[in-house]
């Protein structure tokens, strides 16, 4: 009998003696949504008489189907064209409600067809959130009918820096190639529908009030120097060109967000909030006036005010704000979900402040980091997260109390694409590290890294079938 290789591993799997002989293990299985299981639970029972998949919801039944599909690959040929399926019992449910991946399509645009393949990869791993980073200094990727220049101008940069960016670098070499692209509303609705059919929520991110140089290039009146014509940023790093805090800019962003909410039914909407320099607010007469009116002590506090103003649109539609962990320091709304990226400790801070938290710490789940020797690997931003380190990732920090641990609603891995020009590079950096991440997100038991590798090796063929690139295993 072939070995059973399910990734991520179900939380309870029992293999019995014997086998079920069938001509069609998928077609002959019985499926039911039942009342006596929680909405996220499923069971698979394979006896000599047949297979039964039961689940507490349609979403859980999808997970059962995915697991079952991987399980029946262990079937072996039997007589008369039939197969012998191992007898097994699975009782399974995810540990975390938010099991996500972030895809940055702002630094390098990714074709819609590839995004759909990424959704298939997420479904294969029983993940349920695609966090879609749609806007940044280097490109605006979502069609907004009220402001067509966001994509006519903001979706395109004249050229892109070449090589590794270093801290403080001011001189750059460029590739001389125009880069860009954007998704129409029809594209995005297709992506959302494709994901929903697979039990995946697409959470859009409109990063603000920093990381907005592409938007300010399209509409200079959004910036703190409206008389200056910027260009869509052609190199990486953090831009000091952030949104101004004028009433007209607040209304501009609200209009954008209303169109975004119309495309994305997700209960969560990500508004960024990271890496927002306040230097221009400190120099701007209008921003200083706003700061004084609000009785704020320093310019950086304007970020919290601005976010609260535009987040009113979310509240009107019954959606929840998600933001990067800097948001905790800006007096953000108390019901904001915080994505802890700068370190696991930032998740501790957010949970202790009473926020629900998605753990996304850069030291463990930033898949733009190197996964092997930089001398032989593709250019990356730096650092080192090999496959085994991802497998060993502990989602919940031990320093939290039980009450605070309950605020950790999930975890997410990140693909930032500064150094990934297209689908081949993204696949190489994402996989199979995503497979190891999925074990932690689902809550699979840690047996040993070698045991994980024994399941991962045959699992790679499933990734190949989807048509996404991956990094070969070292051994």
N, C-alpha and C positions, 0 to 999 in steps of 0.2 A: 504494500500500500504506500502511495506517495505521501510525503510529509504534508501536513496541513500548514499553510503559510498565510496567515491573515494579518494584515497591517492596516490600521493599528490593531493590536491584539485585543480580543474581547476580554472583558473583565472576569468572566467565568466560562471556561471551556472544559468539558468532560468528554473524552473519547472512549467509546465502549467497544467490546469485541463484536465482530461480525460486520455485515455490510448490507446495504440496500441495493438490490438489482433493479435497474430501471433503464428504459430507452431514452427518457427525457427528464433528467433531474430538475431542470428549471420549470418545464411545463407541468410536470406531475406534482409539484409541491403545492400544498394547500396554504392559503394566506388569509389572515383574519386581523382586523382591528378590534380589540376587545376592551371591556370596561375595567377589568381587574388588574391592569398594568398601568403604571404612571405614563404620562404622555411621552416621556423620553425613553421608555423601556421597550425592549423586545426580547423574544425568546425564539430559539430555533431548536426543534426536536426532530432528529432523524433516527427512525427505528427501521427494523427490517421490513415494516409495512409501508413506509413512506416518510415524507418530510412535511413538517408543519411550521410555518412562520407566523408568529403572533406578535402584536405590538399595540402599544397604548395610543398610537396616533398614526396618521399617514406618514409624517416625517420619520417616526421611529420605524415604520415598516420599510421605508426607503433604506434606512441603515441596515435593517435585517436583510434586505435584498442584496446590498453590497457585500455584507459579510458572507452570506450564503453563496454568492457568486464566486468568492475567493475560496470558500470551503470545498465546493464541488470540483474545483480544479484538482483536488487530491484524488478524485475518482480514477479507477483503472479499468481498462477494457475487460468486458465479460463476454459471455457467449451471445450469439445471435445479434451482434451489433449493439448490445446493451453495455452499461457501465456499472461498476461496483462502487457505491458511495460509502465512505466511512460513516459508521454510526456515531453520532455526536449530539451533545446537548450544550446549548449556549444560553446563558442569561447575561444580558448586557444592557448598559446605559452609560451615557457620558458623565464624566465627573463635572465638567464645566458647561455652562450654557453658551458661552462665547468661545468659539474655536475658530480663530480667524487667520487670514493672511492679508497683508497690505501689499498692493501693487502700485508702484509709482509709475504713472504714464506721462508725467509732466516733464521730467528730465529727458527721457526718450520716449517718444510716442510708440505704442504697441498696437498692431492691427487688431481690429475687432475679432477676427477669426482666431487669433492667438488668445485673446481674453476668454473666449468661449472654451478653448482647450484648457486653460487654467481652471476654469470652473469645473470641468470634467475631472481634473486632477484633485481639486478640493473634494468633490463628491466621492472619488475613489478612496479618500482618506477620512471620510465621515466628518469633514470640517463643514462649518455652516455659515461663515461670514467671509465675504470678499470686501475688504476695505479698499476703496478705489480713490487713490490720491490723484485728483483730476487737475489741480491748478498749482502753479508755483512760479517762481521768478523766471524760469526757463521755458514756460509754455502754459497756455490755457487750453484745455481739451474738451470743454463742454459747451455745446451750442446754447446761447442765450438770445432769444428772439428780440428782447427789448434792447439789447446792446450788441449788435452784430460785429462791431469792431473787436470784441473780445476774441473772436476766432479769426476774423479777417486779418487782424494785425497780431493779436496776442498769441496765436497758435503757432507762430513761425519765428524762428531766429535765423539770422543771416549765416551763421557758422557756429562751430562749437570748439571749445578749447581741446587741445591734444595733450595727452600725458597726465601724470599725477599732479593734482593741485596740492601745494604746500601752504602751510600757515603763513599769512602775510605776503603771499605772492601777488605781484601787481603787473608783471609782464607775462604775456601768454602767447603760445603758438596756436594757430587755429587751423581747422581742416578745410576751410574754404567751401564747405557744402551747406546749403540751406537745409534746415531740418524742421519738421513740424508735422501737424496733422491734428484733427479733432474728431470727436464723435458727434454725429447729429443726434437730435432727440430720438429719432427712429432707431438709430444704432443702440443708444443707451436703453431704450425700452425693450429692444430685442435681447440685450445682455441681461437685463433685470428679469425678463420672462424666462429665459433659458436657465438662469440661476434658480428661480423660484420652483421650476419643475424638478429641480434636484435638491430642494430643501435648503437652498443657500440664499441668504440675505445680502444684497449689495448695499453697503454703507458708503455713500459718497463723501468725499472730503473737499471742501472749499476752504483752503488754508488762509487764515486772516488773523489779525490785520497786517502781519508781516508776510513774507513770501508772496508778495503781490506785484512784483515789478512788471510782469507781463500785462496785467490788467492796467497798471498805471501808464505803460507804454501806449496801450490802446486808447485810454481816456486820461490824459495828463491832469485833468481837474481833480482826479482822485488822490493825487500825490500832495506832498507838502511843498513842492516847488512846481506849481502848475504851468509856469512859464518855460520850463525845461522839457525838451522832448527826449525821453529815454529810449532805449532799445530793449527788446526782449533779451534778458541776460544770457551771455554766451559762455560764461564760465560758472563754476560751482561756488560753494560758500554761501554766506549770509548777506543779503542785500540790506543796506540801510534805507532803501526807498520803500517805505511802508505807507499804508493808507493814512490820509489825514482824518481828523475827527470831526469834520464839519457835518452839519445836519444832512446836506445833500448827499454826502458819501454814505452815511448811514442808510438813507433811503435807497441809494443805488444798490447797496449790498442786500437790503431787504427784498428788492425786486428780483435780484439774481436768485436769492434763496427761495422765493416763491416758485420760480420756474424749476429750480432743482427739486423741490418737494413734489412738484407735479409729475416729474419723471420717476422719482425714486420713492416707492411706498414704505421704505424702511422706517421702523420706529425710531431709529438712531440716525442722527446726522452729525458728521464730524466737521468742526469748524477750526481745526488746526490749533492755533494758539502758541506754537513753538517759535523760538528764535526770532523774537520781535524786538529789534533794537529801538530804543526810544530817543536816540540822538537827534533826529529831525523834529520830534515833538518838543524837545528841550529848546530848539532854535526857532521854532515856528511861533509867530505872534498869535495866530489863531488858536494853536494848540495850548499855548500858555494861558490864553484867556479862558479857554474851556477848563483847563486844570484849576484855575482860580475860582471859576464859577462853581465847580463841583467840590471845592474845598479839599482837593487832593494835595498830598505832600510832595509828590515827585511825578515826573512825566510818565514813567513806566506804569503808573496806576491807571492811566487812560486806557490801557488795553482791556482791563476788566470792565470798565464802563462801556467801551465800544462793543465788546462781545455781548454784554448783557442787553444792549440796545438791539442788536441784530438778531439775537437769540429769541426775541419776542415773537418773531415769525414762527419759530419752531413750536413755541408754547401754544400759539394760536391754533396750530394744526395737530396738537397732541403728540409732538415728536420730542425726543430727548437729545440734549446736547452732549456730544462727545468731544474731548479735547486732549491734547498732549499734556504731559505732567506740569509744564510751566504754568498752566491755567490755575493750578492750586494756589500759586503765589500772586494771582491777580484778582482775588476776591470774586471768583467766578460763581455762578449759580450753584446752590448746594446740591441740586439734583443732577449736576453734570457727572457723566461717567468719565473717569480719568484713565488715560492710556499711559502707563508708566514706561518711559523709554530710556531716560538717561541712566537709570540703574534700577535694580530691584528695590533699593532703599527708597526711591521716589514713590514706589507703590505702597510701601509702609507708611510714608508720610501722608499720602492721599487717603489711605484706609483709616488712619488714625484721625483724619479730619472729617471722617464720616462719608466719604465718597465711595460709590461702587467703582471698582478698578479692574481694568484689563491689563494683565502683566505682559509687557512687550520689551523687556530690558535689553539694551543694545549689547551687553556683554554675553548674552546667551542666544538671542533669536534675531539678530540683524544679519540677514543672509547676503548682504553686500560685502561682508567681511571675508577675508581669505579663509579657505578651507584646507589649504595645503601650503607648501613652500612657495613664497612669493616669487622665487627665481624660476619656477616652472609653471606657475598658475597664471591665468589671465589677470591683467591689471585690476586692482580693487582698491577700495578706499583705505584699507589698512586692517590692523588687528588680526585676530585668528580665532575662528570658531569651527573646529573640525566636527565631523559627524558624531563622534563619540561624546563630545561636549554637549551637543544638542540633546542626545539621548539621556544624558545625566541631569538635564535641566530640572530644577525644582520650582514649580510654578508658585507655590505659596510660601512666602518667607516665614521662617519659624518664629521670628520675634513677635508676631502678631498674636493677640488673644483670640480665643475661639470666635468671639463676636466679630472681631475685625477680619478674621479669615473668611467669614461668611460674606464679606463685602467683595472678595476677589471673585468676580463673575466669570473670569475666563482668561485666555491668553492668546497671543497673536505673534506671528513671525512677520518680518518686514523685508521687502525687496525694494531698495532704493536704486534707481537706475542711472546714476551719474556715469558709471563705468560699464553699463550694459546697453549696447546700441540696438539690440533687437532680440527676438524670441530665442535664438540659439544661446545667447549669453545668459538670458534670464533663466532658461531651463537648467543650464549648467550650474548656476549659483543656487538655484532653488532646490533642486533635487539631487540626491535623495535626502538632503537635510530636512525637507518638509515631512518626509516619512517618519523620521525620528521625532520631530516636533509633534506630529499627530498622535504619537503614543503618549506624550505628556499631556496634550490637550484633552485626549479622550479619557485618560486616567488608567491606561494599561499598566498592569503590574510590571515592575522592574525585576526581571529575572537575572539576565546578564546581557552585556553588550554582544557577546558571541551568539547568544540565543537570538537576539534581535537580528543580527546579520544573517543568521540561517534562514529567517523568514524574509529578510529584505532581498536576498539574491534572486529568488524566483519572482518577487514582487516587481522587480525592475522591468520584467517583460510586460506587465500591465501598463506601466508608464509608457513604454515604447509603443504599445498598441494605441494609446491616445495620440501619440505623435509629438511628444514634447521631449526635448533634449534633457540629459542628466549627466552628472559627473560620474564616471565609472568608479567602482569601489577600489580602494587601494590594494586589497588582497582578496 
